[in-house]
């Protein structure tokens, strides 16, 4: 089944500037692995050895897949997967910018 | 370089001061070309970090999603992030750097406001250098001519 994958602007250099892709698959993980096969460097930006990187969020429609079955979350035709940067930060004693 | 209309910057400061003593965060919307970013408007986002809101922020991911959808027809897009440092300098911290590197936030402005005892004392803007794994300051130009 075909779903839409929305690519955030920080990742678009990897997809040749494309912000939206149609991909076939049964689970979120299968679809994202297909994208890595098609676009070199995709997995490096999205995954680490534990799954989706801490500073990346993946939504299926309106839900964070971390609140569902992570990469094993099933999709259905017409769904939208959104890859989103996790924006975070805060104070520490050491300031490294110049 | 990032240029921000004074009226927009004042509203961002209002958000930072209203959130004190907690950190706040939001998105800067505008145009970017050749390393120059021009802000036209902004969107406030929720800080989901409730345990350490005084020194941490975790932007609600839905805010990015909703804002991208809102502006997907162009010509504006997300060009930066702002957040506050309550009672601390407006310099990017190691925590800010680690998070930005993890999310791959290259070519975005990070505007940080220093809020001292509830009042914004100043702001600086930073851009991530991935190779050196650190932020460098960029000029923040306030467009005083804007009266929107």
Interface residues (C-beta under 8 A of the other chain):
Chain A: X6 X8 X9 X10 X11 X19 X45 X53 X54 X55 X56 X57 X59 X62 X64 X82 X84 X85 X86 X87 X88 X89 X90 X91 X92 X94 X95 X96 X97 X98
Chain B: X23 X25 X45 X49 X52 X55 X56 X57 X58 X59 X61 X62 X64 X65 X68 X72 X77 X78 X81 X83 X85 X86 X88 X89 X91 X92 X93 X94 X95 X96 X97 X99 X100 X102 X103 X104 X105 X106 X107 X108 X126 X134 X135 X136 X137
